[in-house]
């Protein structure tokens, strides 16, 4: 391999390395943004979970109240 061919090969390798480094940097930024998005979605999911639990508790209280009223009505209590 001549000196000129060696220089061209080295320049090619350096260019490829630079492109790879730039691509990895972009991908790293995208991964970071995706991780932030997933964290935000998990926080939203936890909020919804609490809201659903609270709604279930309120529905159960309402159901118990209605069942008690209906039961009292059947037993002749008013």
Number of C-alpha atoms within 10 A of each C-alpha: 7 7 8 9 10 11 12 12 13 12 12 12 12 12 12 12 12 12 12 12 12 12 12 12 12 12 12 12 12 12 12 12 12 12 12 12 12 12 12 12 12 12 12 11 12 12 12 12 12 11 12 12 12 12 12 12 12 12 12 12 12 12 12 12 12 12 12 12 14 13 12 12 11 10 9 7 9 8
